[in-house]
Amino acid sequence: MLHHRLPIFVLAISLLLPASAIQAGNTARKDKHKVVVKEPLTPDPYVEMRLDNPLNESPLSRGSSHTPVNTLSGGIDVSHYQGTINWAAVAASGKVGYAYIKASESVSFVDDYYKYNMAEARKYGINVGSYHFYRAHVDQDAQFRHMISVIDPASQDLVPVIDVESANGVAVETFASRLRRFLKRVEEYYGRPPILYTYVNFYNKYIAYRGFEHYPLFIAFYQDYAPRVSDGNKYIMWQYTSKGSISGIKGNVDRSKFTNGFNIYDIIYP
């Protein structure tokens, strides 16, 4: 980028500035490539200032009266992107013990294949659970109401998952406070702390060290070696590929497995 000569009157003004101002300007030039996270100018309407009701214990320290119908350790998560799935073939593959199925997103979206996938997967002996794709920039109360209108507790074999993959332009601390509030409401409604799904880099930037240790973690990391997150939190499931192949599903599918000593009994609902 070209540098132009400053007009004489601008130079004169600069001579009148205090040394601290000149130093600040030099620092700003040095830091011009530094990413600065700006908080919103107006108060965040979605931040809950009081947490009067204590959260329940983590599901990892509680038993469940529900017996899983399938104890295979492999799992998948699916949505409308997989089209019509042949769940009989999926079950016959012997590779899938549980399936997380996309139910809802934001404040209005409902996956077209949600009811079909839930009914068919369960019909062929696969434990089923639902996930909501979370959006940080929309009304949290409306998003919560939408989620619970779609995901019926009575139809769940597994603890619900909140899929968190984007901050949607929301500043880090605001993002964290909104997500904590949302997760708390979900836990109060379903009676179990929801599982938090995200990928390693996003977790490290937006979630680590910000009060989410209470929630079971489902981490996405597409490498041949197991992931580690910056705060050392133990995750219960690892989504190790987005390009898996399973009989009965056309194209790629996300595949996951239990890790760190956890198993299907740790995510059975209720």
C-alpha positions in Angstrom: 0.0 0.0 0.0 1.4 3.5 -1.0 2.1 6.1 1.7 1.3 9.7 0.8 2.9 12.9 2.2 0.9 14.4 5.0 -0.2 18.1 4.6 1.8 20.6 6.5 -1.1 21.5 8.8 -1.5 17.9 9.8 2.2 17.7 10.7 1.8 20.8 12.8 -1.1 19.4 14.7 0.8 16.2 15.4 3.6 18.3 17.0 1.1 19.6 19.5 -0.1 16.1 20.6 1.2 14.8 23.9 3.8 12.0 23.8 1.2 9.5 25.1 -1.0 10.1 22.2 1.8 9.7 19.7 2.9 6.4 21.5 -0.7 5.1 21.3 -0.8 5.8 17.6 2.5 3.9 17.1 1.1 1.0 19.1 -2.1 1.0 17.0 -0.1 0.9 13.8 1.9 -2.1 15.2 -1.3 -3.9 16.1 -3.2 -3.1 13.0 -3.4 -6.8 12.2 -4.4 -7.8 15.7 -8.0 -9.2 16.0 -10.0 -7.2 18.5 -13.2 -8.6 19.9 -15.7 -5.8 20.5 -18.5 -6.1 23.0 -21.9 -4.8 21.9 -22.7 -1.2 22.8 -26.1 -2.0 24.2 -26.8 -4.5 27.0 -27.3 -8.0 25.9 -31.1 -8.8 26.3 -30.5 -12.5 26.6 -28.1 -12.6 29.5 -29.6 -14.1 32.6 -28.4 -12.1 35.6 -29.6 -14.6 38.3 -29.2 -18.3 38.5 -31.6 -19.1 41.4 -32.1 -22.7 40.7 -29.0 -25.0 41.1 -28.2 -27.3 38.3 -28.6 -31.1 38.7 -25.6 -33.3 38.8 -24.0 -34.4 35.6 -25.6 -37.4 33.9 -22.2 -39.0 34.0 -22.5 -39.5 37.8 -26.1 -40.7 37.7 -27.6 -44.0 36.6 -30.6 -44.5 34.3 -33.6 -46.7 34.6 -33.6 -47.0 30.8 -31.9 -50.1 29.3 -30.3 -49.6 25.9 -31.6 -51.7 23.0 -28.2 -51.8 21.4 -24.8 -51.7 23.0 -22.6 -51.4 20.0 -20.1 -48.6 20.6 -20.2 -47.0 17.1 -22.6 -44.2 16.3 -23.6 -41.8 13.5 -25.4 -38.5 13.2 -27.7 -37.7 10.3 -30.0 -35.1 8.9 -31.8 -34.3 5.6 -28.4 -34.2 3.9 -28.4 -38.1 3.9 -31.8 -38.2 2.2 -33.9 -41.3 2.7 -31.9 -43.8 4.8 -32.5 -47.5 4.7 -32.4 -48.1 8.5 -32.8 -51.9 8.1 -29.5 -52.0 6.2 -27.8 -49.6 8.7 -28.8 -52.0 11.6 -27.7 -55.1 9.6 -24.2 -53.6 9.1 -23.4 -54.3 12.7 -21.6 -51.0 13.0 -24.2 -48.6 14.5 -25.5 -48.8 18.1 -26.8 -45.2 18.3 -27.8 -42.4 16.0 -28.2 -38.7 16.7 -30.8 -37.2 14.4 -31.2 -33.5 13.5 -34.4 -32.2 14.8 -34.4 -28.4 14.8 -32.3 -25.3 14.2 -32.6 -21.7 15.3 -36.2 -20.5 15.9 -38.2 -22.2 13.1 -36.3 -24.8 11.1 -37.4 -28.5 11.4 -35.6 -31.2 9.6 -37.8 -32.8 6.9 -36.5 -36.3 7.7 -36.6 -36.0 11.5 -39.7 -38.0 12.3 -38.9 -40.6 9.6 -35.4 -41.1 10.9 -36.4 -41.4 14.5 -39.2 -43.9 13.9 -37.2 -46.1 11.4 -33.9 -46.1 13.4 -35.7 -47.2 16.6 -37.8 -49.7 14.6 -34.6 -51.6 13.7 -33.1 -51.5 17.1 -30.9 -48.5 17.1 -30.8 -46.1 20.1 -32.0 -42.7 18.9 -31.4 -39.2 20.2 -32.1 -35.7 18.8 -29.9 -32.6 18.2 -30.7 -29.0 17.9 -28.4 -26.8 15.8 -27.8 -23.7 18.0 -27.6 -20.1 16.7 -26.1 -17.5 19.1 -27.4 -14.4 17.3 -31.1 -15.1 17.6 -33.6 -14.8 20.4 -32.6 -17.4 23.0 -36.1 -17.8 24.4 -37.7 -18.3 21.0 -35.0 -20.8 20.1 -35.6 -22.7 23.3 -39.4 -22.8 22.7 -38.8 -24.0 19.2 -36.5 -26.8 20.3 -38.8 -28.2 22.9 -41.8 -28.0 20.5 -39.9 -30.4 18.2 -37.9 -32.7 20.5 -40.3 -34.7 22.6 -38.7 -36.1 25.8 -40.9 -39.2 25.5 -39.4 -40.1 22.2 -35.7 -40.0 23.2 -33.5 -43.0 24.0 -30.5 -40.7 24.4 -29.7 -37.4 26.1 -30.3 -34.5 23.7 -27.4 -32.8 22.0 -26.9 -29.1 21.3 -24.8 -28.7 18.2 -22.7 -25.5 18.5 -20.4 -24.7 15.5 -20.6 -21.0 15.0 -20.6 -17.8 17.1 -22.7 -16.0 14.3 -20.7 -12.8 14.8 -21.4 -12.6 18.6 -18.5 -11.5 20.8 -16.8 -14.3 22.8 -18.1 -13.5 26.3 -21.6 -12.6 25.1 -21.6 -15.9 23.2 -20.7 -17.8 26.4 -23.3 -16.1 28.6 -26.0 -16.8 26.1 -25.0 -20.4 25.6 -24.9 -21.0 29.4 -28.4 -19.6 29.8 -29.7 -21.7 26.9 -28.1 -24.9 28.2 -29.5 -24.3 31.7 -33.0 -24.0 30.3 -32.6 -27.2 28.3 -31.4 -29.0 31.3 -34.3 -27.9 33.4 -36.8 -28.9 30.8 -35.4 -32.4 30.0 -34.1 -33.1 33.5 -30.6 -34.0 32.3 -27.7 -31.8 31.2 -27.6 -31.8 27.4 -24.6 -33.0 25.6 -22.5 -30.2 24.0 -21.3 -31.0 20.5 -18.6 -28.9 18.9 -15.2 -29.1 17.2 -11.8 -28.6 18.8 -10.8 -25.2 17.6 -14.2 -23.7 18.4 -14.2 -25.2 21.8 -10.8 -23.8 22.6 -11.8 -20.3 21.5 -15.4 -19.9 22.8 -16.1 -22.6 25.4 -12.9 -23.7 27.3 -12.6 -22.1 30.8 -16.0 -20.4 30.6 -18.1 -22.5 32.9 -19.2 -25.4 30.7 -17.5 -28.2 32.5 -20.9 -29.4 33.8 -22.0 -30.5 30.3 -20.9 -33.8 28.7 -18.8 -33.1 25.6 -19.1 -34.6 22.2 -16.1 -33.4 20.1 -15.5 -33.5 16.4 -11.9 -34.0 15.2 -11.1 -35.6 11.9 -7.6 -37.0 12.4 -6.1 -40.4 13.1 -5.2 -39.5 16.7 -7.5 -38.6 19.5 -8.2 -34.9 20.1 -7.3 -32.8 23.2 -9.0 -29.6 24.2 -7.1 -26.8 25.9 -8.7 -27.1 29.3 -8.2 -30.8 29.5 -11.9 -31.6 29.7 -12.8 -35.2 29.1 -15.2 -35.8 26.2 -17.5 -38.7 26.1 -17.8 -39.1 22.4 -15.4 -38.5 19.5 -16.7 -37.8 16.0 -13.7 -39.0 14.1 -14.8 -38.6 10.5 -17.3 -36.8 8.4 -16.7 -39.1 5.4 -17.8 -42.4 6.9 -19.5 -45.1 4.9 -22.4 -47.2 6.2 -24.7 -49.7 4.4 -28.1 -48.1 3.8 -26.8 -44.5 3.6 -25.9 -42.9 0.3 -22.8 -40.8 0.4 -20.8 -39.7 3.4 -22.0 -39.8 7.0 -20.5 -38.6 10.3 -19.3 -41.5 12.5 -18.4 -41.4 16.2 -17.4 -43.6 19.1 -17.2 -43.5 22.8 -13.9 -42.6 24.5 -12.3 -41.9 27.9 -14.0 -44.9 29.4 -17.6 -43.9 28.6 -20.2 -46.0 27.0 -23.8 -46.1 25.9 -25.1 -46.2 29.5 -23.7 -42.8 30.1 -26.0 -41.1 27.5 -29.1 -43.2 27.9 -32.2 -41.0 28.6 -33.8 -40.4 31.0 
